[in-house]
């Protein structure tokens, strides 16, 4: 999973704020955002 969505995981790791991490969800397909995405 991390190989396919490497951009998402890199974005989350590099984000300095929670809102920055939330913006990384846009890098995931809509179906996977509830499963793997960052939650509030």
TIRO-834753 format. One record per residue: x, y, z of N, C-alpha, C in turn; residue in one letter. Coordinates in steps of 0.001 Angstrom, whole numbers, padded with zeros to 6 digits, always signed. Layout:
XYZXYZXYZA...
This chain:
+000827-001190+000000+000000+000000+000000+000872+001256+000000X+001935+001250+000790+002767+002442+000869+003509+002707-000430X+003807+001683-001192+004479+001905-002474+003556+002598-003460X+002306+002195-003487+001359+002747-004446+000988+004186-004084X+000799+004454-002799+000372+005780-002348+001480+006489-001574X+002698+006350-002055+003871+006942-001420+003731+008452-001259X+003156+009124-002262+002978+010587-002187+002124+010983-000986X+001077+010209-000712+000214+010496+000432+000990+010375+001741X+001707+009275+001908+002443+009057+003159+003567+010064+003334X+004225+010453+002261+005266+011472+002331+004662+012809+002732X+003518+013125+002160+002828+014376+002477+002463+014431+003958X+001921+013350+004482+001526+013306+005888+002750+013438+006787X+003825+012736+006450+005042+012797+007271+005661+014189+007265X+005565+014895+006150+006185+016209+006019+005306+017355+006532X+004037+017073+006784+003118+018124+007226+003430+018554+008657X+003374+019848+008878+003670+020390+010199+002418+020597+011042X+001261+020633+010399+000017+020874+011119-001019+019817+010766X-002038+019727+011587-003136+018785+011336-003884+019153+010063X-004061+020454+009819-004765+020872+008599-003932+020522+007365X-002628+020558+007495-001762+020141+006396-001908+018663+006113X-002024+017871+007170-002225+016433+006990-003573+016145+006354X-004582+016907+006736-005914+016721+006169-005908+016997+004668X-005117+017959+004232-005033+018287+002809-004408+017142+002018X-003621+016314+002666-003000+015171+001989-004028+014135+001549X-005209+014136+002154-006251+013188+001770-006616+013307+000297X-006385+014481-000295-006701+014673-001712-005842+013786-002608X-004745+013263-002095-003861+012400-002883-004354+010957-002932X-005354+010637-002123-005922+009289-002113-007193+009254-002954X-007501+008091-003540-008806+007952-004201-009919+008106-003173X-011040+008615-003613-012161+008913-002716-012593+007693-001899X-012545+006494-002475-012979+005284-001779-012064+004934-000606X-010812+005331-000659-009849+004960+000382-009664+006034+001453X-010235+007183+001272-010036+008277+002235-010576+007932+003609X-011701+007229+003688-012269+006856+004990-011439+005782+005679X-010762+004954+004890-009995+003846+005450-008590+004264+005849X-007866+004913+004941-006464+005236+005167-006199+006708+005405X-007163+007555+005142-006956+008993+005232-006793+009504+006647X-006345+010738+006763-006181+011396+008055-007536+011893+008509X-007850+011633+009781-009131+012064+010326-008939+013201+011296X-009983+013973+011493-009925+015131+012409-009778+014727+013847X
